[in-house]
Amino acid sequence: MAFSSTPTFCFTFTFTFLFTTLTTTSLQLGNSQPILNSVEQESVYQVLESLNSNISWRSLFPDDLCLSGPHGVVCDYITITQTLHIVELNFGVVSDFDPNPTCTPNSTLPDPVLFSNFPHLRKLFFYQCFTHKPVSLPDFYRVGSGFEELVFIDNPGLFGSLSDNFGGMKSLRRLIITGSNVSGEIPVGFGELINLEEATLSRNGFTGVLPGNLSKLEKLKILDFSQNGFTGKVPGSIDGLKNLLKIDLSYNKFSGEIPAKMEGLRGLEFLDLSYNRFVGCGVPLFLGNMSKLKGVYLSGNELGGVIPDIWENLRGINGIGLSGVGLIGVIPTSMGAYLGNLSYLALDNNNLIGEVPKEFEKLGMLNELDLSNNSLSGKLPFSKEFMVKVGKKLKVEGNLELCMDEGVIKSFNKVSGYLGQVKVCSKIEDPRYAFLYGTSSSTRNSGHVYCLLVLFILLL
């Protein structure tokens, strides 16, 4: 038997195969399509109505919410039960690509007991849902044993504190509460979340000291407690967090010395301890042994000392913030020699002296450089091309003895605007009379006095 055409045969064979497969699967499932059970369906309606009562959710989505529900309500087929269950609830529109159910100024949270009706829930996400009406942070210990992510972003109407009862949250991987009015201390039970990989509790009202049992969080990769009111010392046990990639404790009231035990965090890529009350004898030398660092920010602490020569092992770093830390001495040439990937460098508001190393001209990736308000002197070693590239993000004002070539200044001002009070370097036309000229008005004046003195002697 001959076939009239190969495409027809392929289509017929494919359709027959798919039909047979689907029929077999349907029979295996009891000849019925999996559906969401009525308890979870009703519970989703109640959550939606609490967050936005302006929308008639039941009439808009009258059918199975897993088959035709709003974006943000995510289901999954659970093999054990052989049916569909709610696994994610995401609220608040983040972008056009994440059109989750919208919230309103009157949004509230339902009774937390309601969340126990989702035994397979893995994630709860709220973005700008509680902005006006005060809402208390619920105790989510009733969630199922598979709960992995709890996220609240930019909810200034959210109040309350973290409960010490983490019960069913032992499987939690991500805890994000940022931009809210949640306050109080971090409970000791926080250290029992042994599967936690990210703890972001920034821009809240947390206070008190950090619990000493943080070292139990061995899987933690991100620790961000920035912009709160934490006090006391950073516990030395933090060195037990061997998988940490990021630490951000900036804008708090931490005091004492920066723990030397941090040197054990050899995988750390980002360290921000800026604007606290740390003291010490300069920039910690142990940073030179943390070769994977991409950014280190220590601004606003009373560290003092000189800039250490530790940069040879930090060639991959792209951001350094050392503003207002009391630095003295000169800028080491090694910063320019080894930090070829550097894009941001802030050394402003210190007591640095001497010239800017000529090696800085090699920092081709640099996009922002702040040297303002020091006592630097001499000629800036930057070309016209470098100046135009960095533009207004080059800050050198407040260094009265710094100078630049006139042509470089004109090129910069033409493209990027006013550079600031940087004087033009003096030109020495004939080296035989170099002693008559200098880079400061005092030197020039002394030259004029010398000339008058010689003339006076000749006249005699």
C-alpha positions as CSV (number, residue, x, y, z in Angstrom):
1,M,0.0,0.0,0.0
2,A,1.4,3.4,-1.0
3,F,0.8,6.6,0.9
4,S,-0.3,9.6,-1.1
5,S,2.0,12.0,0.7
6,T,4.6,11.9,3.5
7,P,3.2,15.0,5.4
8,T,-0.3,13.5,5.6
9,F,1.1,10.3,7.0
10,C,3.1,12.1,9.6
11,F,0.1,14.2,10.7
12,T,-2.1,11.1,10.9
13,F,0.5,9.1,12.9
14,T,1.1,12.0,15.3
15,F,-2.6,12.7,15.9
16,T,-3.2,9.0,16.5
17,F,-0.3,8.7,19.0
18,L,-1.3,11.9,20.9
19,F,-5.0,10.7,21.1
20,T,-4.0,7.3,22.4
21,T,-1.6,8.9,24.9
22,L,-4.2,11.3,26.2
23,T,-6.9,8.6,26.4
24,T,-4.6,6.4,28.4
25,T,-3.7,9.2,30.8
26,S,-7.4,10.1,31.2
27,L,-8.2,6.5,32.1
28,Q,-5.3,6.4,34.5
29,L,-6.8,9.4,36.3
30,G,-10.2,7.9,36.5
31,N,-11.4,9.4,33.3
32,S,-11.7,12.9,34.9
33,Q,-9.7,16.1,34.7
34,P,-8.0,17.2,38.0
35,I,-9.8,20.0,39.7
36,L,-9.2,22.4,42.6
37,N,-11.0,21.3,45.7
38,S,-13.8,23.5,47.0
39,V,-12.1,24.5,50.3
40,E,-9.0,25.9,48.5
41,Q,-11.3,27.6,45.8
42,E,-13.3,29.3,48.5
43,S,-10.2,30.3,50.5
44,V,-8.7,32.0,47.4
45,Y,-11.9,34.0,46.8
46,Q,-11.8,35.2,50.5
47,V,-8.1,36.3,50.2
48,L,-8.8,38.1,46.9
49,E,-11.8,39.9,48.4
50,S,-9.8,41.0,51.4
51,L,-7.1,42.5,49.2
52,N,-9.5,44.1,46.7
53,S,-13.2,44.2,47.4
54,N,-13.8,46.5,44.3
55,I,-13.6,43.5,42.0
56,S,-16.3,40.8,41.8
57,W,-13.8,37.9,41.8
58,R,-16.5,35.2,41.9
59,S,-18.3,36.4,38.9
60,L,-15.2,37.3,37.0
61,F,-13.6,33.9,37.6
62,P,-16.5,31.5,38.3
63,D,-14.8,28.4,37.2
64,D,-11.9,26.3,38.6
65,L,-9.3,28.9,39.6
66,C,-6.5,26.6,38.6
67,L,-7.9,26.3,35.0
68,S,-9.0,29.9,34.5
69,G,-7.9,32.1,37.4
70,P,-6.2,35.5,37.7
71,H,-2.5,35.8,37.1
72,G,-0.6,35.3,40.4
73,V,-2.7,32.4,41.5
74,V,-0.5,29.4,40.7
75,C,-1.4,25.8,40.9
76,D,0.5,22.6,40.6
77,Y,-0.5,18.9,40.2
78,I,0.4,17.0,43.3
79,T,1.2,13.4,42.5
80,I,0.4,12.1,46.0
81,T,-3.2,13.4,45.9
82,Q,-3.5,13.2,42.1
83,T,-5.2,16.6,42.1
84,L,-4.5,20.3,41.7
85,H,-3.5,22.5,44.7
86,I,-2.7,26.2,45.2
87,V,1.1,26.6,45.5
88,E,1.6,30.3,45.0
89,L,-0.4,33.5,45.8
90,N,1.1,36.7,44.4
91,F,-0.6,40.1,44.8
92,G,0.3,43.6,43.7
93,V,1.3,44.4,40.2
94,V,5.1,44.6,39.8
95,S,5.2,45.2,36.0
96,D,3.3,44.5,32.8
97,F,5.0,41.1,32.9
98,D,3.6,40.3,36.4
99,P,0.0,41.5,36.3
100,N,-0.9,40.0,39.7
101,P,-4.3,40.8,41.3
102,T,-4.2,44.5,42.3
103,C,-4.4,45.8,45.8
104,T,-6.2,48.9,47.1
105,P,-5.6,51.5,49.9
106,N,-8.1,49.6,51.9
107,S,-6.5,46.2,51.5
108,T,-6.5,43.9,54.5
109,L,-5.1,40.5,55.3
110,P,-7.6,37.7,56.1
111,D,-7.4,35.6,59.2
112,P,-4.1,33.8,59.1
113,V,-6.0,30.6,59.9
114,L,-7.2,30.8,56.3
115,F,-3.8,30.0,55.0
116,S,-3.9,26.6,56.6
117,N,-6.4,25.7,54.0
118,F,-3.6,25.7,51.4
119,P,-1.6,22.6,52.6
120,H,0.7,22.7,49.6
121,L,1.4,26.5,49.5
122,R,5.0,27.4,48.7
123,K,5.0,31.1,48.2
124,L,3.1,34.3,49.5
125,F,4.0,37.6,47.7
126,F,2.7,41.1,48.5
127,Y,3.9,44.1,46.6
128,Q,2.6,47.6,47.7
129,C,-0.6,46.1,49.0
130,F,-0.7,47.7,52.5
131,T,0.2,51.3,51.9
132,H,-2.5,53.2,53.9
133,K,-4.6,51.2,56.2
134,P,-2.6,49.7,59.1
135,V,-2.3,45.9,58.9
136,S,-0.7,43.6,61.4
137,L,1.9,41.1,60.2
138,P,0.3,37.7,60.6
139,D,1.9,34.7,62.3
140,F,2.3,32.2,59.4
141,Y,3.2,29.2,61.5
142,R,0.0,27.5,60.4
143,V,1.2,27.2,56.8
144,G,2.1,23.8,55.4
145,S,5.4,22.1,55.9
146,G,6.4,22.8,52.3
147,F,6.2,26.7,52.6
148,E,9.3,28.2,51.0
149,E,8.9,32.0,50.4
150,L,7.3,34.9,52.3
151,V,7.7,38.2,50.6
152,F,6.4,41.7,51.6
153,I,7.9,44.6,49.5
154,D,7.1,48.3,50.1
155,N,4.1,47.9,52.4
156,P,4.4,50.9,54.8
157,G,1.0,50.0,56.4
158,L,2.4,46.7,57.6
159,F,3.1,46.7,61.4
160,G,3.9,44.2,64.0
161,S,6.9,42.0,64.8
162,L,8.4,38.7,63.9
163,S,7.0,35.8,65.9
164,D,9.3,33.4,67.7
165,N,7.0,30.6,66.7
166,F,8.2,29.5,63.2
167,G,6.5,26.1,63.6
168,G,5.6,25.1,60.1
169,M,8.1,27.4,58.4
170,K,11.2,25.1,58.9
171,S,11.3,24.7,55.1
172,L,11.4,28.5,54.5
173,R,14.1,29.5,51.9
174,R,13.3,33.2,51.4
175,L,12.1,35.7,53.9
176,I,11.8,39.2,52.5
177,I,10.2,42.1,54.5
178,T,11.4,45.4,53.1
179,G,9.9,48.9,53.2
180,S,7.4,48.4,56.1
181,N,6.9,49.4,59.7
182,V,7.5,46.0,61.1
183,S,9.7,46.5,64.3
184,G,11.0,44.8,67.4
185,E,13.9,42.5,67.8
186,I,14.9,39.5,65.7
187,P,13.7,36.5,67.8
188,V,16.0,33.7,68.8
189,G,13.8,31.3,66.9
190,F,15.0,33.0,63.7
191,G,18.1,30.9,63.9
192,E,16.0,27.8,63.6
193,L,15.2,28.5,60.0
194,I,18.0,26.2,58.9
195,N,16.9,26.0,55.3
196,L,16.9,29.8,54.8
197,E,18.9,31.0,51.8
198,E,17.8,34.7,51.8
199,A,17.0,37.0,54.7
200,T,16.2,40.5,53.5
201,L,14.7,42.6,56.3
202,S,15.7,46.1,55.1
203,R,14.0,49.5,55.5
204,N,12.0,48.5,58.5
205,G,12.0,49.5,62.2
206,F,13.9,46.5,63.7
207,T,16.0,47.2,66.8
208,G,18.1,45.4,69.3
209,V,21.1,43.1,68.8
210,L,21.5,40.3,66.4
211,P,20.9,36.8,67.9
212,G,24.1,34.8,68.4
213,N,22.7,31.7,66.8
214,L,22.9,33.1,63.3
215,S,25.6,30.6,62.6
216,K,22.9,27.9,62.4
217,L,21.8,29.3,59.1
218,E,24.4,27.4,57.1
219,K,22.6,27.7,53.8
220,L,22.2,31.5,54.0
221,K,23.5,33.3,50.9
222,I,22.0,36.8,51.4
223,L,21.8,38.7,54.7
224,D,20.4,42.2,54.3
225,F,19.4,44.0,57.5
226,S,20.1,47.5,56.2
227,Q,18.3,50.7,57.2
228,N,17.0,49.6,60.6
229,G,17.9,50.5,64.1
230,F,20.1,47.5,65.1
231,T,22.7,48.1,67.9
232,G,25.5,46.3,69.6
233,K,28.3,44.3,68.0
234,V,28.1,42.0,65.0
235,P,28.3,38.5,66.5
236,G,31.6,36.7,65.8
237,S,29.5,33.7,65.0
238,I,28.7,35.2,61.6
239,D,31.8,33.5,60.3
240,G,29.8,30.2,60.4
241,L,27.8,31.4,57.4
242,K,30.2,29.9,54.9
243,N,27.8,30.1,51.9
244,L,27.2,33.9,52.3
245,L,27.5,35.9,49.1
246,K,26.1,39.2,50.4
247,I,26.1,41.0,53.7
248,D,24.4,44.4,53.9
249,L,24.2,45.9,57.4
250,S,24.4,49.5,56.3
251,Y,22.5,52.4,58.0
252,N,22.2,50.9,61.5
253,K,23.8,51.6,64.8
254,F,26.2,48.7,65.0
255,S,29.3,49.5,67.1
256,G,32.7,48.1,68.1
257,E,35.2,46.7,65.6
258,I,34.4,45.0,62.4
259,P,34.7,41.3,63.3
260,A,38.0,39.8,62.2
261,K,36.3,36.5,61.9
262,M,34.6,37.7,58.7
263,E,37.8,36.7,57.0
264,G,36.5,33.2,57.0
265,L,33.7,34.2,54.6
266,R,35.9,33.5,51.6
267,G,33.0,33.2,49.2
268,L,31.6,36.7,50.0
269,E,31.1,39.0,47.0
270,F,29.3,42.0,48.5
271,L,30.0,43.6,51.9
272,D,28.3,46.8,53.0
273,L,28.8,48.0,56.6
274,S,28.6,51.7,55.8
275,Y,27.0,54.4,58.1
276,N,27.2,52.6,61.4
277,R,29.3,53.3,64.4
278,F,32.2,50.9,63.8
279,V,35.6,52.0,65.0
280,G,39.1,50.5,64.4
281,C,42.6,51.0,63.3
282,G,41.9,51.5,59.6
283,V,40.4,49.5,56.8
284,P,40.5,45.8,57.8
285,L,43.5,44.1,56.4
286,F,41.7,40.8,56.2
287,L,39.7,42.1,53.2
288,G,42.8,41.4,51.1
289,N,42.2,37.7,51.6
290,M,38.6,37.8,50.4
291,S,39.5,37.5,46.7
292,K,35.9,37.1,45.5
293,L,34.8,40.5,46.7
294,K,33.0,42.6,44.0
295,G,32.0,45.4,46.3
296,V,33.1,46.7,49.7
297,Y,31.5,49.7,51.3
298,L,32.6,51.0,54.7
299,S,31.7,54.7,54.5
300,G,30.6,56.7,57.5
301,N,32.5,54.8,60.2
302,E,35.3,56.0,62.4
303,L,38.0,53.7,61.1
304,G,41.0,56.1,60.6
305,G,44.4,54.9,59.5
306,V,45.9,54.8,56.0
307,I,44.6,53.0,52.9
308,P,46.3,49.6,53.2
309,D,48.1,48.0,50.3
310,I,45.8,45.0,49.9
311,W,44.5,45.3,46.4
312,E,46.6,42.8,44.5
313,N,44.2,40.0,45.5
314,L,41.1,42.0,44.8
315,R,41.4,42.5,41.1
316,G,37.7,41.5,40.5
317,I,36.3,44.3,42.7
318,N,34.1,46.9,41.0
319,G,33.0,49.1,43.8
320,I,34.8,50.7,46.9
321,G,33.2,53.1,49.3
322,L,35.5,54.7,51.9
323,S,33.8,58.1,52.3
324,G,34.3,59.9,55.6
325,V,36.2,57.2,57.5
326,G,39.1,59.3,58.7
327,L,41.7,58.1,56.3
328,I,45.1,59.8,56.4
329,G,48.3,59.5,54.2
330,V,48.5,59.0,50.5
331,I,46.5,56.9,48.0
332,P,48.5,53.8,47.2
333,T,49.6,53.3,43.6
334,S,48.5,49.7,43.8
335,M,44.8,50.8,43.6
336,G,45.4,52.0,40.1
337,A,47.7,49.1,39.2
338,Y,45.5,46.2,40.1
339,L,41.9,47.4,40.2
340,G,41.2,47.4,36.4
341,N,37.6,46.3,36.9
342,L,36.8,49.2,39.3
343,S,33.7,51.3,38.2
344,Y,33.0,53.2,41.5
345,L,35.5,54.6,44.0
346,A,34.7,57.0,46.8
347,L,37.5,58.4,48.9
348,D,35.9,61.8,49.7
349,N,35.8,63.6,53.0
350,N,39.0,62.2,54.5
351,N,42.4,63.6,55.2
352,L,44.3,62.2,52.3
353,I,47.4,64.0,51.1
354,G,49.8,63.8,48.2
355,E,49.2,63.3,44.5
356,V,46.6,61.2,42.8
357,P,48.6,58.2,41.4
358,K,49.3,58.4,37.7
359,E,48.3,54.7,37.6
360,F,44.7,55.9,38.0
361,E,44.7,56.7,34.3
362,K,44.6,52.9,33.8
363,L,41.2,52.5,35.4
364,G,39.4,52.3,32.1
365,M,36.2,50.9,33.6
366,L,35.8,53.7,36.1
367,N,32.4,55.5,35.9
368,E,32.4,57.4,39.2
369,L,35.3,58.8,41.2
370,D,34.9,61.0,44.3
371,L,38.1,62.5,45.7
372,S,36.4,65.7,47.1
373,N,37.3,67.4,50.4
374,N,40.7,66.0,51.1
375,S,44.2,67.7,51.0
376,L,45.3,66.2,47.7
377,S,47.8,68.2,45.6
378,G,49.6,68.1,42.3
379,K,48.3,67.5,38.8
380,L,45.4,65.2,38.1
381,P,46.7,62.4,35.8
382,F,43.5,62.2,33.7
383,S,43.3,62.6,29.9
384,K,40.5,64.5,28.1
385,E,38.9,61.2,27.1
386,F,38.9,59.9,30.7
387,M,37.4,63.2,31.9
388,V,34.6,63.2,29.3
389,K,33.8,59.5,30.0
390,V,33.4,60.0,33.8
391,G,31.7,63.3,33.3
392,K,29.9,64.9,36.3
393,K,30.6,61.8,38.4
394,L,34.2,63.0,38.8
395,K,34.3,65.1,42.0
396,V,37.5,66.7,43.1
397,E,36.4,70.0,44.7
398,G,37.7,70.8,48.1
399,N,41.4,70.0,47.3
400,L,42.9,73.4,47.0
401,E,46.3,72.2,45.7
402,L,45.0,70.1,42.9
403,C,45.4,71.3,39.3
404,M,44.7,70.3,35.8
405,D,45.8,71.3,32.3
406,E,43.7,74.1,30.9
407,G,42.8,72.2,27.8
408,V,41.5,69.2,29.8
409,I,39.3,71.5,32.0
410,K,37.9,73.2,28.9
411,S,37.1,69.9,27.3
412,F,35.4,68.7,30.4
413,N,33.3,71.8,30.9
414,K,32.2,71.8,27.3
415,V,30.8,68.3,27.5
416,S,29.9,67.7,31.1
417,G,29.5,71.1,32.8
418,Y,31.3,72.8,35.6
419,L,34.1,70.8,37.2
420,G,34.4,72.8,40.4
421,Q,37.2,74.9,41.9
422,V,40.2,73.2,40.3
423,K,42.9,75.6,39.2
424,V,44.9,75.4,36.0
425,C,48.4,74.0,36.4
426,S,51.2,76.5,35.8
427,K,53.1,76.3,32.5
428,I,56.9,76.4,32.6
429,E,58.0,77.7,29.2
430,D,61.8,77.6,29.8
431,P,63.2,75.1,32.3
432,R,66.1,77.5,33.1
433,Y,63.6,79.7,34.9
434,A,61.6,76.9,36.5
435,F,62.6,78.1,40.0
436,L,60.7,81.3,39.3
437,Y,57.4,79.5,38.9
438,G,55.3,77.0,40.8
439,T,51.8,75.6,41.2
440,S,50.8,77.9,44.0
441,S,50.5,81.7,44.4
442,S,52.9,81.6,47.3
443,T,55.6,80.1,45.1
444,R,55.0,82.7,42.4
445,N,55.1,85.5,44.9
446,S,58.5,84.3,46.3
447,G,59.8,84.3,42.7
448,H,58.8,87.9,42.2
449,V,60.4,88.9,45.5
450,Y,63.6,87.2,44.4
451,C,63.7,89.1,41.1
452,L,63.2,92.5,42.8
453,L,66.0,91.6,45.3
454,V,68.4,90.9,42.4
455,L,67.4,94.1,40.7
456,F,67.9,96.1,43.8
457,I,71.5,94.7,44.4
458,L,72.4,95.5,40.7
459,L,71.3,99.1,41.1
460,L,73.5,99.5,44.1
